[in-house]
């Protein structure tokens, strides 16, 4: 007796009921898969972007905002900091390295970030073509910027005032940027920004000065007018972690923010919403299990005569029990596989939408080991849902059922 053939035939004969049970289970599995893929990739990406940065210094305001705007290029900066104070901080004995950032413009929604070559080295970015910038208004594009804009080496573009890429923004048409390099993919924030010299940002926004020689903007512009948006800092010693943030907050007009602390706090906040969605997905899975149980249990009355005939032909109680267990496992397997595939497709679609919005992207073309637990959960639900109907099937009264017809 081929239990698989009988089980397939029964489920095939009730296509609508089978499809609804599989779909309900698949939706729950897909939701959890989407959450697993998205949160794991975002957490890994954010940890990678913040790696090696001990402290971020910006204008007074929200530490979280400073971190999001400076490291992840996701929020609006809290303001600017004085170039003179930045130079003083760079000479502090507890500071090993300072990487300056100057923001304010975008090109088609991609942020233009003024910095120095230490920023490139910090993220281990490699050039796919061209070279790094050497003078103001030379730019190197991240891989996502180049793909979206179609810019090539020696291509030119204008920066637009602001960071959002909205229509109607003021264009700096007097100061065209020239593309001198294209980065290879890095898997970091570098992929979705335009990098240039800090002096480029100063030159574009120095309308009040009649400076025609942009290459000399750094020396012609008064020191008191020079500003950075933020400073990425590496400590010179472990003791700096306890002393330097307090020193900055109390003795300057600047605000310090710890990437490790603020990122952990961010994921705690995000985690509340993720837990709610995960709970909703679990409800869907267990609802699907209940639906499978009801379907199999109600089917017993329809199949009681068939089961009795099978017993009369020599099928053991164990075989009848395995028949219904097989059907429950089959429904769960179909739902789990469909759900995992649907979850990956949903993640890929979400990643595409995020890239279009110039945000941190995610991919559905990856695998997380925790997905195995989701599949195991779905299979477990299928087995549990089929246990009672399977046990009732194994207890079929042959004589009584056949007598009733």
C-alpha positions as CSV (number, residue, x, y, z in Angstrom):
1,X,0.0,0.0,0.0
2,X,1.5,3.4,-1.1
3,X,0.6,5.9,1.6
4,X,2.2,8.8,-0.3
5,X,-0.1,8.1,-3.4
6,X,-3.2,7.9,-1.2
7,X,-2.3,11.1,0.7
8,X,-1.6,13.0,-2.5
9,X,-4.8,11.9,-4.1
10,X,-6.9,12.9,-1.1
11,X,-5.4,16.4,-0.9
12,X,-5.6,16.8,-4.7
13,X,-9.3,15.9,-4.6
14,X,-9.8,18.8,-2.2
15,X,-7.7,21.5,-4.0
16,X,-9.4,24.6,-2.5
17,X,-9.2,23.4,1.1
18,X,-5.6,22.3,0.6
19,X,-4.6,25.5,-1.1
20,X,-6.1,27.7,1.7
21,X,-4.3,25.7,4.4
22,X,-1.0,25.9,2.6
23,X,-1.4,29.6,1.9
24,X,-2.2,30.5,5.5
25,X,0.8,28.6,6.7
26,X,3.0,30.1,4.0
27,X,2.0,33.7,5.0
28,X,3.2,33.2,8.5
29,X,6.4,31.6,7.4
30,X,7.0,34.3,4.8
31,X,6.5,37.1,7.4
32,X,9.1,35.5,9.8
33,X,11.5,34.9,6.9
34,X,11.2,38.5,5.9
35,X,11.9,39.7,9.4
36,X,14.9,37.3,9.8
37,X,16.5,38.4,6.5
38,X,15.9,42.1,7.0
39,X,16.9,42.4,10.6
40,X,20.0,40.2,10.2
41,X,21.2,42.1,7.1
42,X,20.5,45.6,8.5
43,X,22.2,44.7,11.8
44,X,25.3,43.3,10.0
45,X,25.4,46.3,7.6
46,X,25.1,48.9,10.5
47,X,27.8,47.1,12.5
48,X,30.0,47.0,9.4
49,X,29.5,50.8,8.8
50,X,30.2,51.7,12.4
51,X,33.2,49.3,12.8
52,X,36.4,51.1,13.9
53,X,34.6,54.4,14.8
54,X,34.8,54.9,18.5
55,X,33.1,58.3,18.8
56,X,31.2,60.8,16.5
57,X,31.3,64.5,17.3
58,X,28.7,66.9,15.9
59,X,26.7,70.0,16.8
60,X,24.7,70.0,20.0
61,X,21.5,67.9,19.6
62,X,20.4,64.3,19.5
63,X,23.2,61.8,19.8
64,X,21.1,59.3,17.8
65,X,20.6,61.9,15.0
66,X,24.4,62.5,14.9
67,X,25.1,58.8,14.4
68,X,22.4,58.3,11.8
69,X,23.4,61.3,9.8
70,X,27.2,60.9,10.0
71,X,27.9,57.2,9.9
72,X,24.8,55.8,8.1
73,X,23.9,58.9,6.0
74,X,20.2,58.4,6.9
75,X,19.2,61.4,8.9
76,X,19.6,65.2,8.8
77,X,22.7,66.5,10.7
78,X,22.2,68.5,13.9
79,X,24.3,71.4,12.5
80,X,27.9,72.2,11.9
81,X,31.0,72.4,14.2
82,X,33.8,74.9,14.2
83,X,36.9,74.0,12.1
84,X,39.1,75.5,14.9
85,X,37.5,73.4,17.6
86,X,38.0,70.3,15.3
87,X,41.7,71.1,15.0
88,X,42.0,71.4,18.7
89,X,40.3,68.1,19.2
90,X,42.5,66.4,16.6
91,X,45.5,67.5,18.7
92,X,44.1,66.0,21.9
93,X,46.3,63.3,23.5
94,X,43.4,60.9,23.7
95,X,42.6,61.1,20.0
96,X,44.3,58.8,17.5
97,X,42.6,59.9,14.3
98,X,39.9,62.3,13.2
99,X,38.1,61.9,9.9
100,X,36.1,65.1,9.0
101,X,32.8,65.1,7.2
102,X,31.1,68.0,5.5
103,X,27.5,67.5,4.3
104,X,24.8,69.7,2.7
105,X,24.2,68.7,-0.9
106,X,23.0,65.7,-2.9
107,X,22.9,64.5,-6.5
108,X,19.6,62.8,-7.4
109,X,19.1,61.8,-3.8
110,X,22.6,60.5,-3.2
111,X,24.5,62.5,-0.6
112,X,27.7,64.4,-1.5
113,X,30.1,63.8,1.4
114,X,33.2,66.0,1.8
115,X,36.0,64.2,3.6
116,X,39.6,63.1,3.2
117,X,41.3,59.9,1.9
118,X,41.4,58.4,5.5
119,X,37.6,57.8,5.0
120,X,38.2,55.7,2.0
121,X,41.0,53.7,3.8
122,X,38.8,53.2,6.8
123,X,36.2,51.4,4.8
124,X,38.7,49.5,2.7
125,X,37.1,50.9,-0.5
126,X,38.9,50.0,-3.7
127,X,38.7,51.8,-7.0
128,X,37.1,50.0,-9.9
129,X,38.1,52.8,-12.3
130,X,40.0,56.1,-12.2
131,X,41.6,57.6,-9.1
132,X,40.8,59.4,-5.9
133,X,40.1,63.1,-5.8
134,X,43.1,65.4,-5.6
135,X,41.5,68.9,-5.9
136,X,38.1,70.5,-5.0
137,X,35.2,69.6,-7.2
138,X,36.6,66.2,-8.1
139,X,34.3,63.3,-7.1
140,X,34.4,59.6,-6.7
141,X,31.1,57.7,-6.9
142,X,29.9,54.7,-4.9
143,X,28.7,51.7,-7.0
144,X,25.0,52.4,-6.3
145,X,25.4,56.0,-7.3
146,X,27.1,55.2,-10.6
147,X,24.5,52.5,-11.4
148,X,21.6,54.8,-10.7
149,X,22.9,58.0,-12.4
150,X,24.8,56.5,-15.3
151,X,27.8,58.8,-14.6
152,X,31.2,57.6,-16.0
153,X,34.8,58.8,-15.6
154,X,35.1,62.5,-16.7
155,X,31.3,62.9,-16.5
156,X,30.1,66.1,-14.8
157,X,27.2,66.8,-12.5
158,X,25.8,69.5,-10.2
159,X,25.1,69.3,-6.6
160,X,21.6,70.2,-5.2
161,X,21.2,71.9,-1.9
162,X,19.8,69.7,0.8
163,X,20.1,65.9,1.5
164,X,16.7,64.6,0.4
165,X,16.8,64.8,-3.4
166,X,13.5,66.6,-3.7
167,X,12.3,68.3,-6.8
168,X,12.8,72.1,-6.9
169,X,16.0,72.1,-4.8
170,X,18.5,74.8,-5.5
171,X,21.2,73.6,-7.9
172,X,24.8,74.8,-7.6
173,X,25.2,75.4,-11.3
174,X,28.3,77.5,-10.9
175,X,30.2,74.6,-9.5
176,X,30.1,71.4,-11.6
177,X,31.7,68.3,-10.1
178,X,33.9,66.1,-12.3
179,X,33.9,62.3,-11.8
180,X,37.5,61.1,-11.5
181,X,36.8,57.6,-10.0
182,X,34.3,54.8,-9.4
183,X,34.4,52.6,-6.4
184,X,34.1,48.8,-6.5
185,X,31.3,47.4,-4.3
186,X,32.1,47.5,-0.6
187,X,28.9,46.5,1.1
188,X,29.2,49.6,3.2
189,X,27.8,53.1,3.2
190,X,30.4,54.1,0.6
191,X,28.3,52.3,-2.0
192,X,25.5,54.9,-1.9
193,X,27.4,58.2,-1.5
194,X,29.5,60.6,-3.6
195,X,32.9,61.3,-2.0
196,X,34.8,64.5,-2.6
197,X,37.2,66.9,-0.7
198,X,35.9,68.9,2.2
199,X,37.0,72.0,0.3
200,X,34.5,71.2,-2.4
201,X,31.6,71.6,0.1
202,X,33.1,74.9,1.3
203,X,33.5,76.2,-2.2
204,X,30.0,75.4,-3.2
205,X,28.5,77.2,-0.2
206,X,30.9,80.2,-0.1
207,X,28.7,82.5,-2.1
208,X,29.5,85.5,0.1
209,X,33.1,85.3,-0.9
210,X,34.3,86.3,-4.3
211,X,36.6,83.3,-4.7
212,X,37.3,82.4,-8.3
213,X,40.2,80.0,-7.6
214,X,38.4,77.1,-6.1
215,X,41.6,75.1,-5.7
216,X,42.7,77.6,-3.1
217,X,39.4,77.8,-1.2
218,X,40.9,76.2,1.9
219,X,43.6,78.9,2.3
220,X,41.5,81.9,1.0
221,X,38.5,81.2,3.2
222,X,38.7,82.7,6.8
223,X,39.3,80.0,9.4
224,X,36.4,81.2,11.5
225,X,34.1,80.5,8.6
226,X,35.3,76.9,7.9
227,X,33.0,74.3,9.4
228,X,32.6,70.5,9.4
229,X,29.3,68.6,9.8
230,X,30.8,65.9,12.0
231,X,34.0,64.2,13.1
232,X,34.6,60.4,13.1
233,X,37.1,59.7,15.9
234,X,39.3,56.8,16.9
235,X,40.6,56.7,20.5
236,X,44.3,56.7,21.3
237,X,43.8,54.5,24.3
238,X,41.0,52.6,26.1
239,X,40.8,55.2,28.9
240,X,39.6,57.7,26.3
241,X,36.2,56.0,26.2
242,X,35.6,57.1,29.7
243,X,37.1,60.6,29.6
244,X,36.9,62.1,26.1
245,X,33.1,62.2,25.6
246,X,32.7,64.0,28.9
247,X,35.5,66.4,28.0
248,X,33.9,67.3,24.6
249,X,30.4,67.8,26.0
250,X,31.6,70.0,28.9
251,X,34.4,72.0,27.3
252,X,33.2,72.7,23.8
253,X,30.1,73.6,21.7
254,X,30.2,70.1,20.3
255,X,28.2,67.0,21.2
256,X,29.7,63.5,21.3
257,X,27.9,60.3,20.5
258,X,28.9,56.7,20.9
259,X,28.1,54.5,17.8
260,X,28.0,51.3,19.9
261,X,25.6,52.7,22.4
262,X,23.3,54.5,20.0
263,X,23.2,51.6,17.5
264,X,22.2,49.2,20.4
265,X,19.5,51.7,21.5
266,X,18.3,51.9,17.9
267,X,17.9,48.2,17.6
268,X,16.1,48.1,20.9
269,X,13.6,50.5,19.6
270,X,13.2,48.7,16.2
271,X,13.0,45.4,18.1
272,X,9.6,46.3,19.6
273,X,8.1,46.6,16.2
274,X,9.9,43.4,15.0
275,X,8.6,41.5,18.0
276,X,5.0,42.6,17.2
277,X,5.3,41.4,13.6
278,X,7.0,38.2,14.7
279,X,4.1,37.6,17.1
280,X,1.6,38.2,14.3
281,X,3.4,35.7,12.1
282,X,3.4,33.1,14.8
283,X,-0.4,33.6,15.2
284,X,-0.7,33.0,11.5
285,X,1.3,29.8,11.7
286,X,-0.7,28.4,14.6
287,X,-3.9,29.5,13.0
288,X,-2.8,27.5,10.0
289,X,-2.1,24.5,12.2
290,X,-5.6,24.8,13.7
291,X,-7.0,24.9,10.2
292,X,-5.1,21.8,9.2
293,X,-6.3,20.0,12.4
294,X,-10.0,21.0,11.7
295,X,-9.7,19.9,8.0
296,X,-8.2,16.5,8.9
297,X,-10.5,15.9,11.8
298,X,-13.6,16.7,9.8
299,X,-12.4,14.6,7.0
300,X,-12.5,11.5,9.3
301,X,-16.3,11.3,9.0
302,X,-16.1,11.4,5.2
303,X,-13.3,8.9,5.1
304,X,-14.4,6.6,7.9
305,X,-15.8,4.0,5.5
306,X,-12.7,4.1,3.3
307,X,-10.4,3.7,6.3
308,X,-12.5,0.7,7.5
309,X,-12.2,-0.9,4.1
310,X,-8.4,-0.4,4.2
311,X,-8.3,-2.1,7.6
312,X,-10.3,-5.0,6.2
313,X,-7.9,-5.3,3.3
314,X,-5.0,-5.7,5.7
315,X,-3.8,-2.2,6.6
316,X,-2.6,-2.0,10.2
317,X,-3.6,0.8,12.6
318,X,-0.1,2.2,12.4
319,X,-0.4,2.6,8.6
320,X,-3.7,4.5,8.9
321,X,-2.1,6.7,11.6
322,X,0.9,7.3,9.3
323,X,-1.4,8.1,6.4
324,X,-3.0,11.1,8.2
325,X,0.4,12.2,9.7
326,X,1.8,12.1,6.2
327,X,-1.0,14.4,5.0
328,X,-0.4,16.9,7.8
329,X,3.4,16.8,7.2
330,X,2.8,17.3,3.5
331,X,0.6,20.3,4.0
332,X,3.2,21.8,6.4
333,X,6.1,21.1,4.1
334,X,4.3,22.8,1.1
335,X,3.4,25.7,3.3
336,X,7.0,26.0,4.7
337,X,8.7,25.8,1.3
338,X,6.2,28.3,-0.3
339,X,6.6,30.6,2.7
340,X,10.4,30.6,2.6
341,X,10.4,31.3,-1.1
342,X,7.7,34.1,-0.7
343,X,9.7,35.6,2.2
344,X,12.8,35.8,0.0
345,X,10.8,37.4,-2.8
346,X,9.3,39.9,-0.4
347,X,12.8,40.8,1.0
348,X,14.1,41.3,-2.5
349,X,11.2,43.6,-3.3
350,X,11.8,45.5,-0.1
351,X,15.5,45.8,-0.9
352,X,14.6,47.2,-4.4
353,X,12.3,49.8,-2.8
354,X,14.9,50.8,-0.3
355,X,17.6,51.3,-3.0
356,X,15.1,53.4,-5.0
357,X,14.6,55.5,-1.9
358,X,18.4,55.9,-1.5
359,X,18.4,54.0,1.8
360,X,20.2,51.0,3.1
361,X,19.4,48.0,0.9
362,X,18.7,44.4,1.7
363,X,18.7,41.3,-0.5
364,X,16.5,38.3,-0.7
365,X,19.3,36.3,-2.4
366,X,20.8,35.2,0.8
367,X,20.2,32.6,3.5
368,X,20.0,32.9,7.3
369,X,20.5,29.7,9.4
370,X,17.6,30.7,11.6
371,X,15.3,29.9,8.6
372,X,15.8,26.2,9.4
373,X,14.1,26.8,12.7
374,X,11.2,28.4,10.9
375,X,10.8,25.4,8.6
376,X,11.1,23.1,11.7
377,X,8.4,25.1,13.5
378,X,6.0,24.8,10.5
379,X,6.6,21.0,10.2
380,X,6.1,20.7,14.0
381,X,2.8,22.5,13.7
382,X,1.7,20.2,10.9
383,X,2.6,17.1,12.9
384,X,0.8,18.3,16.0
385,X,-2.2,19.3,14.0
386,X,-2.4,15.8,12.5
387,X,-1.8,13.8,15.7
388,X,-5.3,13.6,17.1
389,X,-7.0,12.9,13.7
390,X,-4.3,10.2,13.0
391,X,-4.9,8.6,16.4
392,X,-8.6,8.5,15.7
393,X,-8.0,7.0,12.3
394,X,-6.0,4.2,13.8
395,X,-8.9,3.4,16.2
396,X,-11.4,2.9,13.4
397,X,-14.1,0.3,14.2
398,X,-14.0,-2.0,11.2
399,X,-17.2,-4.1,11.8
400,X,-19.4,-1.2,13.0
401,X,-18.4,1.2,10.1
402,X,-18.8,-1.4,7.4
403,X,-22.2,-2.5,8.8
404,X,-23.4,1.1,8.7
405,X,-22.2,1.4,5.1
